[in-house]
Amino acid sequence: MMRFRAITSKLYSSRLLPTSTSFLTSSSSSSSSSFSVVPPLLARSFHGSIIPQFKHSVLFPRVYMSTSSALLDEEPRGRRNIGLLKAVEDQHGGVIINMEESMNSYVFASMLEASLSQWRKQGKKGVWIKLPREHSNLVASAVEAGFEYHHAEPDHLMLVYWIPDTPNTIPANASHRISIGAFVINTKMEVLVVQEKNGRFSGKGIWKLPTGAVNEGEDVCAAAIREVKEETGIETEFVQVLAFRERHKCFFQKSEILFICMLQPHSYNIESQVSEIEAAQWMPIDDYVAQPFVQENELFNFLTKVGLSKLNGKYHGFSTMLTSTSCNKKSHVYINTKDSADL
């Protein structure tokens, strides 16, 4: 039995010796037969973390053999049988990879390299990878292959790669956000105003129009009604877009388009939004205009004049008209109803 073990140990050591580096560790005995050999395969993957440390720096064959076997199972098997990643063609000469199944990062890197080589021969252009959160272990491999972040959503990250040696025509991530400001006037010539708990107007005693961001998939007219309801509890009906303004490098360095909308109230009892609104009220329009903030701010002063001009019948904004797109989806078009009467 002892002889069999010695022969087995000698055979195992002799096979690993030519491919190993200097992973030789001696026990307290000076006999060369007590040396243990650690296979160098993927040493970079477990250096300093997986190799156990012992008092006398002795590595037992049982420990390193099981570790080596696990690593042998991990990378070379993928290398021996490299396939291509599943992808669908987009409408612009590129492909989209939607990672739906878990995958080892080594296998993914090999398959991605092979796939890119194939798509390059086929003349493909942009390559998109949609990585759900549960497959975030593949991000590093994609970045190492040359992919860049394009955008992120709560449940996934989208990466992109441009193959040909031509100018990159992949569109950038969304550059704008859309917001609304609500101009709500009742029959007493009072305007609906709020004081915010947060933001740059917080604690300054400034009464301002209700404002907010348009949600994804939401129309401007619907967002204006929703924001007024959320902040003040007032039910309204959309009348017109009076004007809009742009500003840049303002929200995570993105641009913003603010639509000033006129709404007609259908209720009058105010219920302020506790989380965001400090106070809300119906304020006489003259008192609102007389605020130093409105008088000194050119933009706010101008937009207020636009609203008053509309009330006096001297200004025509953009009403909404529901239409259908080429894809048979409903879409709102905002038009000047006075000048479009003969269309």
N, C-alpha and C positions, 0 to 999 in steps of 0.2 A: 504493500500500500504506500509506504513512504517512498519507494522507488518510483512508483507511478506518478505521485505528486511531483517529484523532482523532475521527471521527464516532461510532464505537462507544463510545469513552470518554465523549464528551459525552452521548450518549443514556443510558448507564448511570448517570452521575452525576446527570443531571437527573431520572431516575425515583426515585432514592433520596433526593435532597435534601429533598423535602417531608416525608418521614417520619423523617429522621435528626435527631439532636440535634447537639451541638457536637463531633462526632468529625472535625474537620478538622485535618489536619497538613500543614505546609508543609515542603518540602525547602529546600535552600540557595538555590534560585532563588526570586525573588519573584513569578514569573509565576503567575497564578491557575489556569492550566491544569494546573499540577503538583500541585494539591490532590488528596488521596485521600479518599473518603467511606466510612465504616464503617457498614453497616446497623445500626440500633439493636435489631433483633429479638432478644429474649432476652438483652439486654446484661447482666442480672443473673446469668445463668448462667455467662458466661465472663469477667466483669470481673476484671482483675488476674491471670488465670491462663492463658487461652487466647490473648488478644491478644499477639502477640510484641512485644518491646521491641527497638528498633534504635538504633544510635549516634546518628543524627540524627532519631529519632522519625518515620521515614518508614514507612508501611504500604504494602506492595506489593499491587496489586489481586489478584494471583494468590493470595496468602495469605488475605486476608480474604474474597475471593469463595468460596473452597472452604470456609472455616469457616462462612460464612453459609449456603451451600447445605446443609451438613450439618445446621445448626440448623433451617433451613426444612423439612427432611425429618423433623425430630424431633417438634415440638409441633403445628404447625397441621394436619398431616395427621390427627392424632387428633381435633382439634377439629372437622374437617370431617365426620367420620364417627364419632359417639359412639354406642357400643352399650351394652348392659347386661352386668354381670358375671354369670357362671353361678353359680347358687345352688340349694340344695335347701331345702325347708321343714322346720322342726323340729316337734316335737310341742307346742310352747308358743306358737304364733302368730308365730314368728320365722323367720329364714332363716340358712343356713350357707354361707359362701363358702369353698371349698377351692381355694386357688391352686396349680394343678398345672403351669402353663406360665409361662415367663418373660414379663415385660411391662415396657415402659418406664414409669417412674414418672409422667410427664406424662399418658400415655394412661390409666394406672390411676386417677389422681386424677379425671380427667374422667368415666370410666366409673363410678367409685364415687359421684360426685356425682349422676349421672343415675340410678343404681340406687337410691340413698337416696330421691330424689324420687319414684320410682315406687313403692317399698315404703311410703313415707309415705302416698301416695294409697290404697294397698291396705289400710292399717290394720295393717301388720306391726309387731311389737314389737322384740324383740331381734335384732340382726344380729351374727353371729359371722364372723370372718375367721381362717382357719387358714393361717399363713404358714410354709412350710418354710424352713429355714436358707438355701437357695440363692436365695430370693426376698426376702431381708432388705432389699433396696433399696426395698421398698414400705412399710416401717414408717413412715417420716416422713410420707408422704402420708396414710396411714390415721390417724395421730395428729393431723395437721393438720385432718382432716375430723371430729374429735371422738371417735375411738375411744380406748378405754383398754386397758391391758394387763390380761388376766385371769389367765393362767398361762403357764408355759413348760415345755417338755419338751426333752430333748437334741436332738431333730430339728425342732422347730417352736415357733412363738410363737402364742398364741391371743389375739386382740383382740376387743373387744365394744363395741357401741353400742346405746343405748336410744333408740328413736325417739319414742314418744308422750309427751305432757306429763302423765304419770301417775307415781306412785311406781315406781321401778325395782325389779322383782322378779327380776332375774337373780341366781341364787345366787352367793355368793362362792366364791373359790378354796378348795380343801381346807384346813380349819382345824385338823385333828388328824393326828398320826402315831401309829401303833400299835407298841408294844414288848412284849417278853416278858421275864420273869425265870423261871429254871428251878430248881425245888426238886427235886434228885435225891438220893435216899437209898438206900444199899445195905443188905444184910441185917446188916451189922455196926453199923448205926446211925451210919454215916458219911455226911456230906453232901459233895457235889461242889462245890468252891470254886475260885476263880481270883483271881490278881492281875493287873491290867491294866497294859499298857505306856503307854497314852494316857488322856487324860481326867482328871477331877478326883480320881480315886483313884490315879493313877499315882505311884509312888515313896513311898507312905505306908504300905506294909506291910499293907494291909487285904485280908483274904480275904472275897470276896463271891460271891454267886450268879452264874452265867453269865447275861448279858443281851444283848439285841440288838433291832434293828428288824425288823418284819414287812415283807417285800417286797410289792410290788404284785401283787395276784392270789394271795396266799398266805394260807392259813388260819392262825389263831393256833396251833392244835395242831401243824400242820406246821412252823411257824416255830420253835417251842420245840425240837422234835426236831433241826431243822437247826442252830440256834445252838449247842446242846450238842455236836453232832458237830463243827462247825467249830472251836470253841474248845478242846475237850478230847479229841476223838477217840472219845468214849464213845457207843455205840449205846444208844438209849433207846426207850421206848414211852410215849405220852401216857396219863396217868391222868385228871387233872381240872384245871379252872381253880379254884384255891383262892380267889382274890380279885382285884380290880383296883382301881387307883387312878388319879386324874386329877391333872394339874398343868398350869398355863397359863403362857404367855409364856416358854417355856423353849427352844424350838428354832426359830431364826429367827422369834421372837415367835409361834410356833404352840403349840397345846395338845398334850398327849401323854396317851395311855391306856396304862398298863402292866398287863399280865395276868401274875399269878403262877401258874405252872403246876407241878403235881407230875408228875414223870416216873419211870418205873421203869427202872433200868439193865439192859441185856442184855450189856454188856461192862464190863471193869474196868481195863484197861491204858490209862493216860492218855498222849496225844500232844498236847502243847500247840500251839496255833496260834502260829507264830513271829512273825507280823506284828503281832499284837494282844495276846497273852497273855504276861506275864512268867513266870508259874508257875501250875500247877494241881495239885490234890491231893484225896484223900479225907480229910476232917477229921472227927474225932469230933464229934458234934452238940453236946456240952457245951462243947467248946473253941470252936466257932463262936459259940455263944450268949454265951460269956464275954468275947468281944472287946469292948473299951471302945467301939468304934464302934457295935456292935450294941446295947449296953446304953444308950448315950447318945442314939441315934437312935430316936425314938418310932415312926416308920413301920417301920424295919427290925426293931425289937424286936417289934412287933405282928404283922407278917407271919411272923416266925419262930414265934411262938406259934401262929398259925393252922396252919402246917405240922406242928408237933408234935402239935397237937390232932387233926389228920387222921390221923396215924400211930397215935394212941391210940384211934381209932374214935369220937371225940367230936365230930367235925365232918364235914360233908358238903359238898363243893364241887359244881362243875358238870361233868358228863360231856358228851361230844359225841355227837350223834346226827345221822347223815347223812340229809338230806331233799332233796326236789326243789322248786324254786321254780315260780312260774306260767309262767316261760319255759323250764321243763324243764331248768334248770341245777341241778347238785348244790350243796347248801349245808349247812354245819354249824350245828346248833343246840345251844347249851350249856344243859343242864337239870340240876336236882337230881334224881338218879335215885331217891333215897329217897322224896321227897314226890310224885314223879310216877309211882309204881308203879301207881296205880289209874287213870291217864289212859286 
